[in-house]
Amino acid sequence: MALVSQKRRPIHIYKEGDKVRAVTRIGAHQAFLRKIYVKTRKSGLLRTADYFELFGNDVLNGEDRYEKVAPQS
């Protein structure tokens, strides 16, 4: 899976026991993705992403991870 505005940032989804996990890079760390927030604005009939925020936990040590990213052109 990939976000339309961040095609070079893949999100890997897999099943681990009873849980489904999503893993992506947040900052410089691989992290379990908890939440994505997308800020958009209306541009004519379409919506354009201003930025998005990624929230998760580091795969190795469980620390909280956060990154705010502008869409790629």
PDB file of N, CA, C and O in Angstrom, chain B, residues numbered from 101:
ATOM      1  N   MET B 101       0.853  -1.164   0.000  1.00  0.00           N
ATOM      2  CA  MET B 101       0.000   0.000   0.000  1.00  0.00           C
ATOM      3  C   MET B 101       0.901   1.230   0.000  1.00  0.00           C
ATOM      4  O   MET B 101       2.007   1.188   0.538  1.00  0.00           O
ATOM      5  N   ALA B 102       0.437   2.319  -0.598  1.00  0.00           N
ATOM      6  CA  ALA B 102       1.184   3.579  -0.588  1.00  0.00           C
ATOM      7  C   ALA B 102       0.190   4.738  -0.581  1.00  0.00           C
ATOM      8  O   ALA B 102      -0.913   4.626  -1.116  1.00  0.00           O
ATOM      9  N   LEU B 103       0.588   5.838   0.022  1.00  0.00           N
ATOM     10  CA  LEU B 103      -0.213   7.049  -0.024  1.00  0.00           C
ATOM     11  C   LEU B 103      -0.020   7.697  -1.390  1.00  0.00           C
ATOM     12  O   LEU B 103       1.096   7.716  -1.907  1.00  0.00           O
ATOM     13  N   VAL B 104      -1.072   8.220  -1.972  1.00  0.00           N
ATOM     14  CA  VAL B 104      -0.989   8.808  -3.309  1.00  0.00           C
ATOM     15  C   VAL B 104       0.069   9.898  -3.363  1.00  0.00           C
ATOM     16  O   VAL B 104       0.827   9.968  -4.331  1.00  0.00           O
ATOM     17  N   SER B 105       0.136  10.746  -2.350  1.00  0.00           N
ATOM     18  CA  SER B 105       1.092  11.848  -2.361  1.00  0.00           C
ATOM     19  C   SER B 105       2.488  11.442  -1.881  1.00  0.00           C
ATOM     20  O   SER B 105       3.395  12.274  -1.858  1.00  0.00           O
ATOM     21  N   GLN B 106       2.670  10.184  -1.499  1.00  0.00           N
ATOM     22  CA  GLN B 106       3.968   9.703  -1.003  1.00  0.00           C
ATOM     23  C   GLN B 106       4.253   8.313  -1.569  1.00  0.00           C
ATOM     24  O   GLN B 106       4.429   7.357  -0.813  1.00  0.00           O
ATOM     25  N   LYS B 107       4.296   8.202  -2.859  1.00  0.00           N
ATOM     26  CA  LYS B 107       4.473   6.902  -3.506  1.00  0.00           C
ATOM     27  C   LYS B 107       5.793   6.228  -3.145  1.00  0.00           C
ATOM     28  O   LYS B 107       5.898   5.003  -3.204  1.00  0.00           O
ATOM     29  N   ARG B 108       6.793   7.009  -2.776  1.00  0.00           N
ATOM     30  CA  ARG B 108       8.101   6.441  -2.420  1.00  0.00           C
ATOM     31  C   ARG B 108       8.179   6.040  -0.946  1.00  0.00           C
ATOM     32  O   ARG B 108       9.254   5.707  -0.447  1.00  0.00           O
ATOM     33  N   ARG B 109       7.060   6.071  -0.262  1.00  0.00           N
ATOM     34  CA  ARG B 109       7.014   5.667   1.147  1.00  0.00           C
ATOM     35  C   ARG B 109       6.015   4.505   1.257  1.00  0.00           C
ATOM     36  O   ARG B 109       4.852   4.722   1.598  1.00  0.00           O
ATOM     37  N   PRO B 110       6.458   3.295   0.976  1.00  0.00           N
ATOM     38  CA  PRO B 110       5.531   2.158   1.025  1.00  0.00           C
ATOM     39  C   PRO B 110       5.071   1.854   2.446  1.00  0.00           C
ATOM     40  O   PRO B 110       5.788   2.103   3.415  1.00  0.00           O
ATOM     41  N   ILE B 111       3.875   1.318   2.546  1.00  0.00           N
ATOM     42  CA  ILE B 111       3.333   0.839   3.812  1.00  0.00           C
ATOM     43  C   ILE B 111       3.130  -0.666   3.634  1.00  0.00           C
ATOM     44  O   ILE B 111       2.336  -1.104   2.802  1.00  0.00           O
ATOM     45  N   HIS B 112       3.853  -1.437   4.419  1.00  0.00           N
ATOM     46  CA  HIS B 112       3.774  -2.896   4.342  1.00  0.00           C
ATOM     47  C   HIS B 112       2.754  -3.386   5.359  1.00  0.00           C
ATOM     48  O   HIS B 112       2.839  -3.065   6.545  1.00  0.00           O
ATOM     49  N   ILE B 113       1.788  -4.168   4.883  1.00  0.00           N
ATOM     50  CA  ILE B 113       0.729  -4.683   5.746  1.00  0.00           C
ATOM     51  C   ILE B 113       0.860  -6.198   5.819  1.00  0.00           C
ATOM     52  O   ILE B 113       1.000  -6.873   4.800  1.00  0.00           O
ATOM     53  N   TYR B 114       0.810  -6.717   7.037  1.00  0.00           N
ATOM     54  CA  TYR B 114       0.902  -8.165   7.212  1.00  0.00           C
ATOM     55  C   TYR B 114       0.136  -8.582   8.463  1.00  0.00           C
ATOM     56  O   TYR B 114      -0.177  -7.762   9.327  1.00  0.00           O
ATOM     57  N   LYS B 115      -0.154  -9.869   8.534  1.00  0.00           N
ATOM     58  CA  LYS B 115      -0.876 -10.420   9.679  1.00  0.00           C
ATOM     59  C   LYS B 115       0.118 -11.091  10.614  1.00  0.00           C
ATOM     60  O   LYS B 115       0.977 -11.859  10.181  1.00  0.00           O
ATOM     61  N   GLU B 116      -0.012 -10.790  11.905  1.00  0.00           N
ATOM     62  CA  GLU B 116       0.847 -11.361  12.949  1.00  0.00           C
ATOM     63  C   GLU B 116      -0.076 -11.942  14.017  1.00  0.00           C
ATOM     64  O   GLU B 116      -0.569 -11.213  14.877  1.00  0.00           O
ATOM     65  N   GLY B 117      -0.309 -13.243  13.964  1.00  0.00           N
ATOM     66  CA  GLY B 117      -1.268 -13.854  14.890  1.00  0.00           C
ATOM     67  C   GLY B 117      -2.660 -13.341  14.587  1.00  0.00           C
ATOM     68  O   GLY B 117      -3.146 -13.478  13.464  1.00  0.00           O
ATOM     69  N   ASP B 118      -3.314 -12.742  15.596  1.00  0.00           N
ATOM     70  CA  ASP B 118      -4.662 -12.187  15.426  1.00  0.00           C
ATOM     71  C   ASP B 118      -4.638 -10.751  14.930  1.00  0.00           C
ATOM     72  O   ASP B 118      -5.682 -10.210  14.565  1.00  0.00           O
ATOM     73  N   LYS B 119      -3.460 -10.119  14.910  1.00  0.00           N
ATOM     74  CA  LYS B 119      -3.351  -8.692  14.593  1.00  0.00           C
ATOM     75  C   LYS B 119      -2.925  -8.469  13.150  1.00  0.00           C
ATOM     76  O   LYS B 119      -2.184  -9.264  12.572  1.00  0.00           O
ATOM     77  N   VAL B 120      -3.405  -7.379  12.587  1.00  0.00           N
ATOM     78  CA  VAL B 120      -2.924  -6.914  11.287  1.00  0.00           C
ATOM     79  C   VAL B 120      -2.040  -5.712  11.566  1.00  0.00           C
ATOM     80  O   VAL B 120      -2.459  -4.786  12.261  1.00  0.00           O
ATOM     81  N   ARG B 121      -0.827  -5.711  11.037  1.00  0.00           N
ATOM     82  CA  ARG B 121       0.150  -4.644  11.280  1.00  0.00           C
ATOM     83  C   ARG B 121       0.442  -3.894   9.996  1.00  0.00           C
ATOM     84  O   ARG B 121       0.432  -4.469   8.907  1.00  0.00           O
ATOM     85  N   ALA B 122       0.700  -2.610  10.135  1.00  0.00           N
ATOM     86  CA  ALA B 122       1.167  -1.773   9.032  1.00  0.00           C
ATOM     87  C   ALA B 122       2.493  -1.170   9.473  1.00  0.00           C
ATOM     88  O   ALA B 122       2.580  -0.564  10.541  1.00  0.00           O
ATOM     89  N   VAL B 123       3.523  -1.336   8.653  1.00  0.00           N
ATOM     90  CA  VAL B 123       4.858  -0.831   8.978  1.00  0.00           C
ATOM     91  C   VAL B 123       5.313   0.106   7.873  1.00  0.00           C
ATOM     92  O   VAL B 123       5.197  -0.212   6.689  1.00  0.00           O
ATOM     93  N   THR B 124       5.831   1.263   8.266  1.00  0.00           N
ATOM     94  CA  THR B 124       6.378   2.228   7.319  1.00  0.00           C
ATOM     95  C   THR B 124       7.494   3.004   8.002  1.00  0.00           C
ATOM     96  O   THR B 124       7.736   2.837   9.198  1.00  0.00           O
ATOM     97  N   ARG B 125       8.169   3.849   7.242  1.00  0.00           N
ATOM     98  CA  ARG B 125       9.221   4.696   7.794  1.00  0.00           C
ATOM     99  C   ARG B 125       8.576   5.961   8.348  1.00  0.00           C
ATOM    100  O   ARG B 125       7.857   6.664   7.639  1.00  0.00           O
ATOM    101  N   ILE B 126       8.837   6.239   9.605  1.00  0.00           N
ATOM    102  CA  ILE B 126       8.395   7.488  10.240  1.00  0.00           C
ATOM    103  C   ILE B 126       9.658   8.148  10.750  1.00  0.00           C
ATOM    104  O   ILE B 126      10.318   7.630  11.652  1.00  0.00           O
ATOM    105  N   GLY B 127       9.999   9.302  10.171  1.00  0.00           N
ATOM    106  CA  GLY B 127      11.300   9.892  10.459  1.00  0.00           C
ATOM    107  C   GLY B 127      12.339   8.974   9.848  1.00  0.00           C
ATOM    108  O   GLY B 127      12.219   8.593   8.684  1.00  0.00           O
ATOM    109  N   ALA B 128      13.330   8.621  10.593  1.00  0.00           N
ATOM    110  CA  ALA B 128      14.385   7.723  10.095  1.00  0.00           C
ATOM    111  C   ALA B 128      14.222   6.319  10.661  1.00  0.00           C
ATOM    112  O   ALA B 128      15.172   5.536  10.644  1.00  0.00           O
ATOM    113  N   HIS B 129      13.031   5.986  11.163  1.00  0.00           N
ATOM    114  CA  HIS B 129      12.820   4.721  11.858  1.00  0.00           C
ATOM    115  C   HIS B 129      11.695   3.916  11.224  1.00  0.00           C
ATOM    116  O   HIS B 129      10.710   4.480  10.745  1.00  0.00           O
ATOM    117  N   GLN B 130      11.846   2.593  11.223  1.00  0.00           N
ATOM    118  CA  GLN B 130      10.749   1.716  10.852  1.00  0.00           C
ATOM    119  C   GLN B 130       9.793   1.693  12.039  1.00  0.00           C
ATOM    120  O   GLN B 130      10.215   1.520  13.182  1.00  0.00           O
ATOM    121  N   ALA B 131       8.500   1.871  11.760  1.00  0.00           N
ATOM    122  CA  ALA B 131       7.536   1.956  12.849  1.00  0.00           C
ATOM    123  C   ALA B 131       6.223   1.289  12.477  1.00  0.00           C
ATOM    124  O   ALA B 131       5.834   1.241  11.310  1.00  0.00           O
ATOM    125  N   PHE B 132       5.542   0.768  13.513  1.00  0.00           N
ATOM    126  CA  PHE B 132       4.181   0.279  13.346  1.00  0.00           C
ATOM    127  C   PHE B 132       3.282   1.499  13.248  1.00  0.00           C
ATOM    128  O   PHE B 132       3.257   2.329  14.157  1.00  0.00           O
ATOM    129  N   LEU B 133       2.558   1.612  12.174  1.00  0.00           N
ATOM    130  CA  LEU B 133       1.684   2.767  11.928  1.00  0.00           C
ATOM    131  C   LEU B 133       0.426   2.661  12.780  1.00  0.00           C
ATOM    132  O   LEU B 133      -0.275   1.650  12.738  1.00  0.00           O
ATOM    133  N   ARG B 134       0.140   3.709  13.554  1.00  0.00           N
ATOM    134  CA  ARG B 134      -1.071   3.763  14.383  1.00  0.00           C
ATOM    135  C   ARG B 134      -2.131   4.634  13.748  1.00  0.00           C
ATOM    136  O   ARG B 134      -3.316   4.302  13.768  1.00  0.00           O
ATOM    137  N   LYS B 135      -1.691   5.775  13.170  1.00  0.00           N
ATOM    138  CA  LYS B 135      -2.674   6.750  12.693  1.00  0.00           C
ATOM    139  C   LYS B 135      -2.041   7.625  11.619  1.00  0.00           C
ATOM    140  O   LYS B 135      -0.844   7.911  11.657  1.00  0.00           O
ATOM    141  N   ILE B 136      -2.870   8.048  10.653  1.00  0.00           N
ATOM    142  CA  ILE B 136      -2.465   9.025   9.634  1.00  0.00           C
ATOM    143  C   ILE B 136      -3.492  10.149   9.663  1.00  0.00           C
ATOM    144  O   ILE B 136      -4.696   9.899   9.617  1.00  0.00           O
ATOM    145  N   TYR B 137      -3.012  11.391   9.739  1.00  0.00           N
ATOM    146  CA  TYR B 137      -3.885  12.562   9.661  1.00  0.00           C
ATOM    147  C   TYR B 137      -3.513  13.318   8.391  1.00  0.00           C
ATOM    148  O   TYR B 137      -2.339  13.606   8.161  1.00  0.00           O
ATOM    149  N   VAL B 138      -4.506  13.640   7.569  1.00  0.00           N
ATOM    150  CA  VAL B 138      -4.254  14.357   6.320  1.00  0.00           C
ATOM    151  C   VAL B 138      -4.991  15.687   6.367  1.00  0.00           C
ATOM    152  O   VAL B 138      -6.206  15.717   6.560  1.00  0.00           O
ATOM    153  N   LYS B 139      -4.262  16.791   6.190  1.00  0.00           N
ATOM    154  CA  LYS B 139      -4.843  18.142   6.121  1.00  0.00           C
ATOM    155  C   LYS B 139      -5.040  18.478   4.654  1.00  0.00           C
ATOM    156  O   LYS B 139      -4.083  18.495   3.880  1.00  0.00           O
ATOM    157  N   THR B 140      -6.285  18.746   4.270  1.00  0.00           N
ATOM    158  CA  THR B 140      -6.595  19.052   2.870  1.00  0.00           C
ATOM    159  C   THR B 140      -7.258  20.412   2.760  1.00  0.00           C
ATOM    160  O   THR B 140      -7.724  20.993   3.740  1.00  0.00           O
ATOM    161  N   ARG B 141      -7.281  20.895   1.526  1.00  0.00           N
ATOM    162  CA  ARG B 141      -8.040  22.125   1.224  1.00  0.00           C
ATOM    163  C   ARG B 141      -8.740  21.915  -0.101  1.00  0.00           C
ATOM    164  O   ARG B 141      -8.289  21.144  -0.948  1.00  0.00           O
ATOM    165  N   LYS B 142      -9.847  22.611  -0.265  1.00  0.00           N
ATOM    166  CA  LYS B 142     -10.616  22.488  -1.490  1.00  0.00           C
ATOM    167  C   LYS B 142      -9.993  23.361  -2.567  1.00  0.00           C
ATOM    168  O   LYS B 142      -9.686  24.531  -2.336  1.00  0.00           O
ATOM    169  N   SER B 143      -9.813  22.781  -3.740  1.00  0.00           N
ATOM    170  CA  SER B 143      -9.237  23.489  -4.881  1.00  0.00           C
ATOM    171  C   SER B 143     -10.146  23.214  -6.077  1.00  0.00           C
ATOM    172  O   SER B 143      -9.979  22.220  -6.785  1.00  0.00           O
ATOM    173  N   GLY B 144     -11.102  24.103  -6.289  1.00  0.00           N
ATOM    174  CA  GLY B 144     -12.096  23.861  -7.338  1.00  0.00           C
ATOM    175  C   GLY B 144     -12.994  22.717  -6.910  1.00  0.00           C
ATOM    176  O   GLY B 144     -13.579  22.754  -5.828  1.00  0.00           O
ATOM    177  N   LEU B 145     -13.106  21.702  -7.751  1.00  0.00           N
ATOM    178  CA  LEU B 145     -13.929  20.544  -7.421  1.00  0.00           C
ATOM    179  C   LEU B 145     -13.161  19.470  -6.654  1.00  0.00           C
ATOM    180  O   LEU B 145     -13.759  18.543  -6.109  1.00  0.00           O
ATOM    181  N   LEU B 146     -11.848  19.598  -6.614  1.00  0.00           N
ATOM    182  CA  LEU B 146     -11.002  18.585  -5.982  1.00  0.00           C
ATOM    183  C   LEU B 146     -10.467  19.055  -4.641  1.00  0.00           C
ATOM    184  O   LEU B 146     -10.528  20.239  -4.311  1.00  0.00           O
ATOM    185  N   ARG B 147      -9.941  18.109  -3.877  1.00  0.00           N
ATOM    186  CA  ARG B 147      -9.248  18.432  -2.633  1.00  0.00           C
ATOM    187  C   ARG B 147      -7.763  18.180  -2.845  1.00  0.00           C
ATOM    188  O   ARG B 147      -7.364  17.221  -3.506  1.00  0.00           O
ATOM    189  N   THR B 148      -6.956  19.062  -2.269  1.00  0.00           N
ATOM    190  CA  THR B 148      -5.500  18.952  -2.363  1.00  0.00           C
ATOM    191  C   THR B 148      -4.941  18.767  -0.958  1.00  0.00           C
ATOM    192  O   THR B 148      -5.379  19.431  -0.019  1.00  0.00           O
ATOM    193  N   ALA B 149      -3.975  17.865  -0.816  1.00  0.00           N
ATOM    194  CA  ALA B 149      -3.348  17.631   0.493  1.00  0.00           C
ATOM    195  C   ALA B 149      -2.312  18.717   0.765  1.00  0.00           C
ATOM    196  O   ALA B 149      -1.417  18.948  -0.048  1.00  0.00           O
ATOM    197  N   ASP B 150      -2.441  19.382   1.915  1.00  0.00           N
ATOM    198  CA  ASP B 150      -1.446  20.362   2.357  1.00  0.00           C
ATOM    199  C   ASP B 150      -0.280  19.647   3.039  1.00  0.00           C
ATOM    200  O   ASP B 150       0.885  19.943   2.775  1.00  0.00           O
ATOM    201  N   TYR B 151      -0.608  18.711   3.909  1.00  0.00           N
ATOM    202  CA  TYR B 151       0.398  17.910   4.604  1.00  0.00           C
ATOM    203  C   TYR B 151      -0.296  16.713   5.220  1.00  0.00           C
ATOM    204  O   TYR B 151      -1.524  16.653   5.293  1.00  0.00           O
ATOM    205  N   PHE B 152       0.513  15.760   5.661  1.00  0.00           N
ATOM    206  CA  PHE B 152      -0.046  14.677   6.439  1.00  0.00           C
ATOM    207  C   PHE B 152       0.890  14.362   7.591  1.00  0.00           C
ATOM    208  O   PHE B 152       2.088  14.639   7.531  1.00  0.00           O
ATOM    209  N   GLU B 153       0.321  13.776   8.647  1.00  0.00           N
ATOM    210  CA  GLU B 153       1.072  13.436   9.844  1.00  0.00           C
ATOM    211  C   GLU B 153       0.982  11.931  10.071  1.00  0.00           C
ATOM    212  O   GLU B 153      -0.092  11.338   9.977  1.00  0.00           O
ATOM    213  N   LEU B 154       2.119  11.332  10.369  1.00  0.00           N
ATOM    214  CA  LEU B 154       2.191   9.900  10.648  1.00  0.00           C
ATOM    215  C   LEU B 154       2.483   9.698  12.129  1.00  0.00           C
ATOM    216  O   LEU B 154       3.367  10.349  12.686  1.00  0.00           O
ATOM    217  N   PHE B 155       1.747   8.805  12.760  1.00  0.00           N
ATOM    218  CA  PHE B 155       1.929   8.487  14.171  1.00  0.00           C
ATOM    219  C   PHE B 155       2.135   6.989  14.296  1.00  0.00           C
ATOM    220  O   PHE B 155       1.410   6.212  13.674  1.00  0.00           O
ATOM    221  N   GLY B 156       3.109   6.571  15.089  1.00  0.00           N
ATOM    222  CA  GLY B 156       3.341   5.141  15.260  1.00  0.00           C
ATOM    223  C   GLY B 156       4.292   4.852  16.396  1.00  0.00           C
ATOM    224  O   GLY B 156       4.639   5.729  17.187  1.00  0.00           O
ATOM    225  N   ASN B 157       4.717   3.569  16.458  1.00  0.00           N
ATOM    226  CA  ASN B 157       5.658   3.111  17.476  1.00  0.00           C
ATOM    227  C   ASN B 157       6.819   2.413  16.797  1.00  0.00           C
ATOM    228  O   ASN B 157       6.631   1.601  15.892  1.00  0.00           O
ATOM    229  N   ASP B 158       8.026   2.738  17.247  1.00  0.00           N
ATOM    230  CA  ASP B 158       9.250   2.159  16.702  1.00  0.00           C
ATOM    231  C   ASP B 158       9.194   0.634  16.768  1.00  0.00           C
ATOM    232  O   ASP B 158       8.835   0.065  17.799  1.00  0.00           O
ATOM    233  N   VAL B 159       9.548  -0.021  15.667  1.00  0.00           N
ATOM    234  CA  VAL B 159       9.535  -1.486  15.593  1.00  0.00           C
ATOM    235  C   VAL B 159      10.516  -2.104  16.585  1.00  0.00           C
ATOM    236  O   VAL B 159      10.223  -3.146  17.172  1.00  0.00           O
ATOM    237  N   LEU B 160      11.670  -1.481  16.779  1.00  0.00           N
ATOM    238  CA  LEU B 160      12.709  -2.070  17.623  1.00  0.00           C
ATOM    239  C   LEU B 160      12.509  -1.844  19.118  1.00  0.00           C
ATOM    240  O   LEU B 160      12.705  -2.762  19.914  1.00  0.00           O
ATOM    241  N   ASN B 161      12.116  -0.614  19.512  1.00  0.00           N
ATOM    242  CA  ASN B 161      12.060  -0.318  20.946  1.00  0.00           C
ATOM    243  C   ASN B 161      10.700   0.171  21.454  1.00  0.00           C
ATOM    244  O   ASN B 161      10.556   0.434  22.648  1.00  0.00           O
ATOM    245  N   GLY B 162       9.703   0.299  20.575  1.00  0.00           N
ATOM    246  CA  GLY B 162       8.361   0.694  20.995  1.00  0.00           C
ATOM    247  C   GLY B 162       8.164   2.173  21.257  1.00  0.00           C
ATOM    248  O   GLY B 162       7.061   2.586  21.617  1.00  0.00           O
ATOM    249  N   GLU B 163       9.212   2.995  21.084  1.00  0.00           N
ATOM    250  CA  GLU B 163       9.086   4.435  21.335  1.00  0.00           C
ATOM    251  C   GLU B 163       8.101   5.066  20.349  1.00  0.00           C
ATOM    252  O   GLU B 163       7.961   4.610  19.214  1.00  0.00           O
ATOM    253  N   ASP B 164       7.419   6.124  20.805  1.00  0.00           N
ATOM    254  CA  ASP B 164       6.501   6.862  19.936  1.00  0.00           C
ATOM    255  C   ASP B 164       7.282   7.513  18.803  1.00  0.00           C
ATOM    256  O   ASP B 164       8.380   8.028  19.012  1.00  0.00           O
ATOM    257  N   ARG B 165       6.713   7.489  17.613  1.00  0.00           N
ATOM    258  CA  ARG B 165       7.298   8.137  16.434  1.00  0.00           C
ATOM    259  C   ARG B 165       6.253   9.017  15.796  1.00  0.00           C
ATOM    260  O   ARG B 165       5.069   8.682  15.757  1.00  0.00           O
ATOM    261  N   TYR B 166       6.720  10.177  15.284  1.00  0.00           N
ATOM    262  CA  TYR B 166       5.837  11.161  14.648  1.00  0.00           C
ATOM    263  C   TYR B 166       6.606  11.839  13.531  1.00  0.00           C
ATOM    264  O   TYR B 166       7.804  12.100  13.651  1.00  0.00           O
ATOM    265  N   GLU B 167       5.896  12.123  12.434  1.00  0.00           N
ATOM    266  CA  GLU B 167       6.494  12.900  11.342  1.00  0.00           C
ATOM    267  C   GLU B 167       5.393  13.656  10.614  1.00  0.00           C
ATOM    268  O   GLU B 167       4.320  13.116  10.344  1.00  0.00           O
ATOM    269  N   LYS B 168       5.679  14.907  10.305  1.00  0.00           N
ATOM    270  CA  LYS B 168       4.781  15.744   9.504  1.00  0.00           C
ATOM    271  C   LYS B 168       5.438  15.905   8.139  1.00  0.00           C
ATOM    272  O   LYS B 168       6.596  16.313   8.052  1.00  0.00           O
ATOM    273  N   VAL B 169       4.702  15.586   7.067  1.00  0.00           N
ATOM    274  CA  VAL B 169       5.291  15.525   5.730  1.00  0.00           C
ATOM    275  C   VAL B 169       4.452  16.314   4.740  1.00  0.00           C
ATOM    276  O   VAL B 169       3.224  16.225   4.736  1.00  0.00           O
ATOM    277  N   ALA B 170       5.135  17.093   3.895  1.00  0.00           N
ATOM    278  CA  ALA B 170       4.470  17.790   2.787  1.00  0.00           C
ATOM    279  C   ALA B 170       4.355  16.815   1.611  1.00  0.00           C
ATOM    280  O   ALA B 170       5.236  15.977   1.415  1.00  0.00           O
ATOM    281  N   PRO B 171       3.285  16.919   0.834  1.00  0.00           N
ATOM    282  CA  PRO B 171       3.125  16.024  -0.324  1.00  0.00           C
ATOM    283  C   PRO B 171       4.257  16.208  -1.325  1.00  0.00           C
ATOM    284  O   PRO B 171       4.790  17.306  -1.480  1.00  0.00           O
ATOM    285  N   GLN B 172       4.618  15.115  -2.007  1.00  0.00           N
ATOM    286  CA  GLN B 172       5.624  15.165  -3.058  1.00  0.00           C
ATOM    287  C   GLN B 172       4.958  15.614  -4.338  1.00  0.00           C
ATOM    288  O   GLN B 172       3.798  15.289  -4.594  1.00  0.00           O
ATOM    289  N   SER B 173       5.687  16.357  -5.137  1.00  0.00           N
ATOM    290  CA  SER B 173       5.139  16.822  -6.411  1.00  0.00           C
ATOM    291  C   SER B 173       5.243  15.762  -7.474  1.00  0.00           C
ATOM    292  O   SER B 173       4.828  15.986  -8.611  1.00  0.00           O
TER     293      SER B 173
END
